[in-house]
Amino acid sequence: MTSRHQRHERHLGRRRLLLALGGTAVAVPTVATVAPYALADTPATGDARAAAATLPLTLVNDSGSFGNANVHVYIVGNQDGRQVRVTPDGTLAPIALSDNGPDGFTDYAISLAGSGETRLSLPQMSGRIYVSLGQKLKFKAVTDGNGNAALQYPAGWVTSDPNYPVLHDCAEFTYNAAGMFCNTTMVDMFSVPLSIRLTGAKDQTTGRLRAGGRAAAFAAVGQAEAFARLVVDDTRVIAPGHGLDAGLFAKDHLAPYIDEVWSTYTGRDLTVTTNAGTFTGRVRGDRFTFDGPAQVSFAKPSTRDVLFCDGALAAPNDGTTGPVAAVLGAGFNRSTLLSHPAQPTTDAATFYRTALTNHYAKAMHTATEDGKAYGFAFDDVADFASYIQDTAPTGIRLTLTPFGD
């Protein structure tokens, strides 16, 4: 099977979708952008059969910590360029400023059934399924830069956000005529353990934690000294990129490793293989320059660039620079660039072996049963993300899995 990072031109279609979902970020200071790159991908060509207009969605509360009455669900996102939400009866409704109540926020919550499973219909759209426990989330309808109604998303890593005290998390999906493409994500933060089961041509599950996985992930991040401040009580663990922006993580934490990569590949080659072919690179002057199917080059990234897979590691939708940037971003986060001069590496046993590494992503992968997680933006390089897809889906099941053992 061709790994998804080698089809990276499709990821940038996903990035454009993220801008649509988080486009109010420029207009309103506390608006959250949707997690970069983590939103489920859509293939360029799908199965000849068009998926049904709606897909059965089953919500299951196996948290063991909260009853159904204390679980609130929100399905929000984008369809045909407009921001929408799913109503409790399974229909799509546009976001409207008039939806804000007297407190200034919408109430788009979908309640679970009194007991047992909750069954809904999921229309074709791209977006997120949020769950909040104990309290409802405060989504605010605002006007975006184009004058359209849009949603201010929760930002659990921003202390001034009204949802900061609320225990919440989300899964992401794209459902369209080509099928269902979905993932759990820790790109922004980790709080509520969730798993997805997708049935159709295959029966697939991802995101499920090992027994005690939530506590183990919190503990592992807390025990890595430089990452310890990312743990917010028993509420969430903030991803280090957001932690850096919040002053909770050192801006130069990965600088020694980045400098060593730059120094090492001044004197030897690094090869990166993508669908476009093999690129061979060396540091020339102040740029890491690769020759091959096309010449691409990168300035030395900062710690922030590595954690967000952006900035100097930004991935344009050009089929050449983008895929190479994704592989480099994964190699930096997994700290495999020095030990493996041929990238990408596919042996998870070689990941996160150095002292300077992304201990947050390491903890997320260690906590899951299948070893897959979206711990950073290009965690799908070599298929290590908690992502599944089906071009002939018959149902999707989102489960709040146990908080404890």
C-alpha positions in Angstrom: 0.0 0.0 0.0 1.4 3.4 -0.9 1.9 5.4 2.3 -0.1 8.6 2.6 2.8 10.9 3.0 3.9 9.9 -0.5 0.6 11.2 -1.8 1.1 14.5 0.0 -0.5 16.6 -2.7 -3.8 15.4 -1.2 -2.8 16.8 2.3 -2.9 20.3 1.0 -6.4 19.9 -0.1 -7.0 19.1 3.6 -5.1 22.3 4.6 -7.4 24.4 2.5 -10.3 22.8 4.3 -8.7 23.7 7.6 -8.6 27.3 6.5 -12.3 27.2 5.8 -13.0 25.7 9.2 -10.7 28.0 11.2 -10.9 31.1 9.0 -12.2 33.3 11.7 -8.8 33.1 13.5 -7.8 36.4 12.0 -10.9 38.3 13.0 -11.3 37.1 16.6 -8.3 36.8 18.9 -9.5 33.7 20.7 -10.7 31.8 17.7 -9.0 28.4 17.4 -7.7 27.1 14.1 -8.5 23.5 13.6 -5.5 21.2 14.1 -3.1 21.6 11.2 -2.9 18.7 8.8 -4.7 16.3 11.2 -8.1 16.6 9.6 -9.0 13.4 7.7 -7.8 13.3 4.1 -9.8 12.8 0.9 -8.4 10.9 -2.0 -8.1 12.5 -5.4 -10.1 9.7 -6.9 -12.6 7.6 -5.1 -14.5 4.4 -5.6 -16.8 4.4 -8.7 -19.7 4.0 -6.3 -20.9 7.1 -4.7 -21.3 7.0 -0.9 -24.8 7.4 0.5 -26.1 10.9 1.4 -25.9 10.0 5.1 -23.9 7.5 7.1 -25.1 5.8 10.3 -23.1 7.2 13.3 -23.2 5.4 16.6 -21.9 7.2 19.8 -20.9 5.0 22.7 -20.1 6.2 26.2 -17.7 3.6 27.8 -15.8 6.3 29.7 -16.7 4.7 33.0 -16.3 8.2 34.5 -19.4 10.1 33.2 -23.0 9.1 32.6 -24.7 9.7 29.3 -26.5 12.7 30.7 -23.1 14.4 31.3 -21.8 13.8 27.8 -22.5 16.5 25.1 -21.7 16.0 21.4 -21.2 18.6 18.7 -20.8 17.9 15.0 -19.5 21.0 13.2 -17.6 21.7 10.1 -17.8 22.6 6.4 -19.9 21.7 3.4 -19.5 23.3 0.0 -17.6 26.2 1.4 -20.0 27.1 4.2 -19.7 26.4 7.9 -22.4 24.0 9.2 -23.4 21.9 12.1 -25.5 18.8 12.5 -28.7 19.0 14.4 -30.0 16.2 16.7 -32.2 14.9 13.9 -29.3 14.4 11.6 -29.9 17.4 9.3 -27.4 20.1 8.3 -27.9 23.6 9.4 -25.8 26.7 8.5 -24.0 28.5 11.3 -26.0 31.7 12.1 -25.1 34.7 14.2 -28.7 34.5 15.6 -27.8 31.2 17.1 -25.9 33.0 19.9 -28.0 33.0 23.0 -28.2 35.6 25.8 -24.8 34.4 27.1 -23.2 35.1 23.7 -22.7 31.5 22.7 -24.5 28.9 20.7 -26.0 25.7 22.1 -25.3 23.1 19.4 -25.1 20.2 21.8 -26.5 16.8 20.9 -27.5 14.8 23.9 -26.8 11.1 24.2 -29.6 8.6 24.8 -30.6 8.1 28.4 -28.7 4.8 28.4 -26.9 2.6 26.0 -25.8 3.6 22.5 -26.9 6.8 20.6 -27.6 6.5 16.9 -27.5 9.5 14.5 -27.2 10.1 10.8 -24.1 11.9 9.6 -24.5 13.9 6.4 -21.8 14.4 3.9 -19.4 17.1 5.2 -16.0 17.6 6.6 -15.4 18.5 10.2 -15.1 17.4 13.8 -17.1 15.5 16.3 -16.5 17.2 19.7 -17.4 15.6 23.0 -17.5 17.5 26.3 -17.9 15.9 29.7 -19.6 17.5 32.7 -20.2 20.9 31.0 -21.3 22.0 27.6 -18.8 23.7 25.2 -19.2 27.3 24.3 -19.1 27.7 20.5 -19.5 31.3 19.4 -20.9 32.3 16.0 -18.9 35.2 14.6 -18.4 36.9 11.3 -15.3 35.8 9.3 -13.1 38.0 7.2 -15.4 37.4 4.2 -18.5 38.5 6.1 -19.8 35.0 6.5 -21.1 33.4 9.7 -18.4 31.1 11.2 -17.7 29.3 14.4 -15.2 30.2 17.0 -13.7 26.8 17.9 -12.6 25.7 21.4 -8.9 26.2 22.1 -8.1 24.0 25.1 -4.5 25.3 25.1 -5.5 29.0 25.7 -6.2 29.9 29.3 -8.5 32.8 28.3 -10.7 30.6 26.1 -14.1 30.0 27.7 -13.7 26.3 27.1 -10.4 26.0 28.9 -12.0 24.6 32.1 -14.1 22.1 30.1 -13.0 18.5 29.7 -13.3 17.9 25.9 -11.8 16.4 22.9 -12.6 15.6 19.3 -12.3 13.3 16.3 -12.1 14.5 12.7 -13.6 13.3 9.4 -14.4 13.9 5.8 -17.4 12.1 4.5 -18.3 12.7 0.8 -19.2 10.8 -2.3 -15.7 9.1 -2.3 -16.2 7.6 1.2 -15.3 8.2 4.8 -11.9 9.4 5.9 -11.4 9.9 9.6 -9.0 10.0 12.5 -8.6 10.7 16.2 -6.1 13.5 16.9 -3.7 14.7 19.5 -2.1 17.3 17.3 -3.4 20.1 19.5 -3.9 18.3 22.8 -5.0 15.1 24.5 -7.8 14.9 27.0 -10.6 12.4 26.4 -9.7 8.9 25.1 -11.6 8.2 21.9 -11.7 5.4 19.4 -13.2 5.1 15.9 -14.6 1.9 14.3 -15.3 2.2 10.6 -17.2 -0.6 8.8 -17.7 -1.1 5.1 -15.4 -2.8 2.7 -13.3 -3.5 5.8 -13.8 -3.4 9.6 -11.2 -1.1 11.1 -10.6 0.5 14.5 -8.1 3.1 15.5 -7.4 5.4 18.5 -8.1 2.9 21.2 -5.8 3.2 24.3 -4.1 0.4 26.1 -5.5 -0.3 29.6 -4.5 2.7 31.8 -3.3 4.5 28.7 -4.7 7.9 29.6 -2.9 8.0 32.9 0.2 6.6 31.4 0.3 9.3 28.7 -0.2 12.1 31.3 2.6 10.6 33.5 5.0 10.1 30.6 4.7 13.7 29.5 4.9 14.9 33.1 8.1 12.9 33.7 9.9 14.5 30.7 11.2 17.6 32.5 11.0 20.0 29.6 7.4 18.8 28.8 6.1 18.7 32.4 4.3 22.1 32.2 2.2 20.8 29.3 0.1 18.7 31.7 -2.9 20.6 33.0 -4.0 18.8 36.1 -6.1 15.7 35.1 -7.8 17.7 32.3 -5.5 17.6 29.3 -2.0 17.5 28.0 -1.2 20.4 25.6 0.8 19.7 22.5 4.3 21.2 22.8 3.8 23.6 19.8 0.9 25.3 21.6 2.8 25.0 24.8 5.7 27.0 23.2 3.3 29.7 22.1 1.9 29.8 25.7 5.3 30.1 27.3 5.1 26.6 28.7 7.8 25.1 26.5 11.2 26.3 25.6 11.4 28.0 22.2 14.9 26.6 21.6 14.3 23.1 23.0 15.2 21.2 19.9 17.8 23.6 18.6 20.8 21.4 19.5 19.4 18.5 17.5 18.4 20.7 14.6 22.0 22.2 14.6 23.5 18.7 14.6 21.4 17.7 11.7 22.5 20.8 9.8 26.1 20.1 10.6 26.0 16.4 9.8 24.5 16.8 6.4 27.0 19.5 5.4 29.4 16.6 4.9 27.2 13.7 3.8 23.9 13.0 1.9 20.4 12.6 3.2 18.0 10.8 0.8 14.3 11.2 0.9 12.0 8.9 -1.1 8.5 10.1 -2.1 6.1 9.1 -4.9 7.9 11.7 -7.1 11.1 9.8 -6.7 14.3 10.0 -4.6 15.7 13.3 -3.5 19.3 13.6 -2.4 20.2 16.5 -0.1 23.1 18.3 1.5 23.3 21.5 3.5 24.8 24.2 1.1 25.4 27.5 2.7 22.4 28.1 5.0 19.9 25.8 3.2 19.3 22.1 3.0 19.1 21.6 -0.7 17.8 18.5 -2.4 18.3 17.4 -6.0 16.2 14.8 -7.8 12.9 15.0 -9.7 13.1 18.7 -8.8 15.4 20.9 -6.7 13.9 21.8 -3.4 15.5 23.5 -0.4 14.8 24.5 3.2 16.1 27.0 5.6 17.1 25.8 9.0 13.9 25.3 11.0 13.2 26.5 14.5 11.8 24.3 17.3 8.4 25.8 16.6 8.7 24.9 12.9 9.5 21.3 13.8 6.6 21.0 16.3 4.0 22.5 13.9 5.6 21.1 10.7 5.3 24.6 9.4 7.4 27.7 8.8 10.7 26.5 7.2 9.0 23.1 7.0 5.8 24.3 5.4 4.6 21.9 2.7 3.2 23.5 -0.5 0.9 21.6 -2.7 3.4 21.0 -5.4 4.1 17.3 -5.3 7.8 17.8 -4.6 8.6 20.3 -1.8 5.5 19.3 0.1 6.3 15.5 0.4 10.0 16.2 1.2 9.0 18.7 3.9 6.6 16.2 5.4 9.3 13.5 5.6 11.8 16.0 7.2 9.1 17.1 9.7 8.5 13.5 10.7 12.2 12.8 10.9 12.8 15.8 13.2 9.9 14.9 15.5 10.8 11.2 15.7 14.5 12.2 16.0 15.6 9.7 13.3 17.4 12.1 10.9 20.9 11.5 12.4 20.6 7.8 12.8 19.0 7.1 9.4 20.4 8.9 6.3 17.7 7.3 4.2 14.2 8.7 5.0 11.4 8.0 5.7 12.1 5.4 8.4 9.4 2.8 8.9 10.6 0.9 12.0 8.8 2.4 15.0 11.4 0.9 17.3 13.9 3.5 16.0 11.6 6.5 16.8 12.1 8.9 19.8 15.4 7.3 20.9 17.3 10.5 21.6 17.0 12.7 24.7 16.0 15.6 22.5 12.8 14.3 20.9 9.1 14.9 20.9 8.3 13.2 24.1 4.6 14.3 23.8 4.2 12.4 20.5 6.1 9.4 21.9 3.7 9.2 24.9 0.7 9.4 22.6 1.9 6.5 20.5 2.9 4.4 23.5 -0.6 4.8 24.9 -2.5 3.4 22.0 -3.2 -0.3 21.3 -2.1 -0.2 17.7 0.8 2.2 18.2 -0.8 4.8 16.0 -1.6 8.4 16.9 -1.7 11.9 15.5 0.9 13.3 17.9 2.2 15.9 15.4 1.1 17.3 12.1 2.9 14.8 9.7 2.5 11.7 11.9 0.9 10.0 8.9 4.4 9.8 7.3 4.9 6.0 6.9 1.3 5.4 8.1 1.8 5.9 11.9 -1.3 8.2 12.3 -4.6 7.1 13.9 -6.3 7.4 10.5 -8.7 5.1 8.7 -10.7 5.3 5.5 -13.2 3.3 3.5 -14.6 4.0 0.1 -17.7 1.9 0.7 -18.6 2.8 4.3 -21.6 1.3 6.0 -21.2 2.9 9.5 -19.0 4.7 11.9 -18.8 4.3 15.6 -17.2 6.8 18.0 -16.5 5.4 21.5 -15.5 7.3 24.6 -13.2 4.6 26.0 -12.3 4.0 29.7 -10.5 6.8 31.5 -8.9 4.3 33.9 -7.9 0.6 33.8 
